[in-house]
Each structure stands twice: as structure tokens, then as C-alpha cells.
Amino acid sequence: MKKAVIMAGGQGKRLRPLTLKIPKPMVPIVNKPCLVYIVNHLKQSGFTEIIMTINKRNNMIKDYFQDGKAFGVKIHYVEEVEPLGTAGSIKNCAPLLNEPFLVISGDAVTNISIQEAIDFHQRAGGIATILLATVNNPTQFGMVLTNRDGRITRFLEKPKPSEIFGRTVNTGIYLFEPEILSHIDKEVAVDFGKNVFPNLLNTDEGLYGYCVKNYWNDIGTISEYFNTQFNLLNGEINIDIPQHMVGSKYYLDVHAQIHPTAEITPPVYIGAHAQIGPHVRIMPHTIIGDHVTISDNSELSNTIIWDHVYVGSHTKLSQTIVCNHTFIEGEVAINNKIIVSDHKNYILKQV
């Protein structure tokens, strides 16, 4: 299996305001777009050809990845003029899908063994295999029940709390035979969870589930966006963070400037050309992007800062996300998962 489809056309409504200016798959995870982790993992898993389903807002994706050569893969782009749903977007790629293929959502962060899943899919001999994971709250996913052979016997998309019958859910990662396309109507909105999978339960073609053994999460909500990045910093996911490591879980770009009086307590990440001023305290679970200035006597903890941000002196940020191109004047405290939206000059000052 050498072809993969990344569904990168989602609107990212649950991640707003992070997705007001950039597509959801391009939201940074430890200072790198989420899509980069997916493309790298697919390449490492032996996939050489990637198809990205995009919408008219996704020029940023095409500009970043281009033909994929810089990432060691070949990338095609298939655009949806109107939203076609998860399955409809795959049907839209039909001319490129004449062999078994993988589908993965563009908001996934994972290090699962794809080859183990492929081996299971081939042994099972079905038309489709859904990769499954266990979660505490299945109401935002497709809930799945399988028999001993892994064949799916029950599927319920986004159940109400009163409908929950288990904790095993659809990860949005699928292995398909090309015949799956015959189950998807063309040029209409069709969803895998709502339409295709429930219909397959009534056929003999075989819908199977494979439970993943490694880390998987999506960044569909602000809470999971925080959690995924902190999991990366903690080393809970075996995914490379592309910076020089200074001691344990202290990731520092070689072009960052740290004042000798600054206090850094890992796990933290500090990006390129960041400037950390005198007596600044960078506390655990802080991610600082490129070209960020943290002025004197400020303190950051459990905070994610994107690129080109200025933070004034005597400022405290905790459980905060600060998006691109933002100016924060000093002597202010921001906490409790407040999001400072991007591409604006904020003058935030304590009254």
C-alpha cells in the first residue's frame, strides 16, 4: 500500500478562533503545522504518493507543501468546490485511487504502526478497516463494537450520552480497497460515519476494526490542542521535535537568545530567533514560536505562543494561546485558556 489520502478540507469550527486565518490542518503543533507530522509519518511508513483533499481556503497548504518533493513524497491536490463530506471528498479523488489506499484526517497526531494495521487489513480480507482507539468521551466520535475477529457489528456516529455502549471509537484513519468507491455517491455530500459505514454493516463485503497500539489524538477542540502539545513535550509520543535538546525535555533552537538571568523549567520549546529577556521565567509546558520576544520579568506557564509575537515586561501568561503577529503590552495577566487571536495588534494592559 503506497497511496494515502489526507482529508485536509475541514472547516475547523470547534478550533475557532485558531482557524479564522489558517486552515485547521495548518494549525501549529509545537511550532510545526499538524500536517507536517502526518506527511512525515506517512513517508516513514512507506507511502510515496499522497492526495490532499482541500477547499478553496487551502492555498496555504498548497504553498507550503507544493509537489511534496521537499518532504520526500509526491503530493496531488483535489479541491472541493462545495463541501462533500468525508466520503464524498474521497469519491472526488476516484481517478487517483485504483489500488488499496489509506485515508487519514488532517487533524490527527499519531505514531501508530500503519504497517501492523495494513497486515491486519490484508488478513481480514474486507473492503474496509477502521483504525480504532479508546477514549473517555465517545460523544464526538463514531462509536464501534467488534466481534472476536475484529469484524464491526455495530457503529453509531457521535452518540448521545444515553446511547453510549463502549469507549472504542473511530480515529478517522481507514484502510480501503478501491471497491469502497462504489458505495459512495458522486458529487453529493456523503459521510463515512453517517452513511457509508452503517450501510456496509448490512453487506458481506467486510467492515473491520483494528485497535491502534500507540498514541493517537485529534486536535478537534481547544482542550485537545493543549493536551496533544503537552503530551509531545512530555515525551509521551515518539515523534521527533526538530530542535536542539538542552538537557531533558528542553527544546531550543540554535538561533534563540536566552538572557543569562532567565529561568527555564522544562518541558519547554523555544523557537528560532526568540528573545527571552532578563529575569523571565519560562515554566513547564510552554511553547514559544519563532521571532517571539518575551520582555523582562515576565512569566509563562502552560502557554502556547505562535510566531511573531511581542510580550511586554511584567506579564503573566498561564493556560493561554497567543496567535501570530500579536503585540501584548506589559503588566497584564492572561489565564484560564484565553486565546489571543492572530494578525492583530492587541494593547492589553492591566487597569
Secondary structure by P-SEA (a helix, b strand, c coil): ccbbbbcccccccccccccccccccccccccccaaaaaaaaaaaacccbbbbbbccccaaaaaaccccccccbbbbbbbbcccccaaaaaaaacccccccbbbbccccccccaaaaaaaaaaaacccbbbbbbbbccccccbbbbbccccccccccccccccccccccccccccccccccccccccccbbbccccccccccccccbbbbbbbccbbbbcccaaaaaaaaaaaaacccccccccccccccbbbbccbbbcccccccccccccccbbbccccccccbbbbccbbbbcccbbbccbbbccbbbbbcbbbbccbbbccbbbbbccbbbccccccccccccccccc
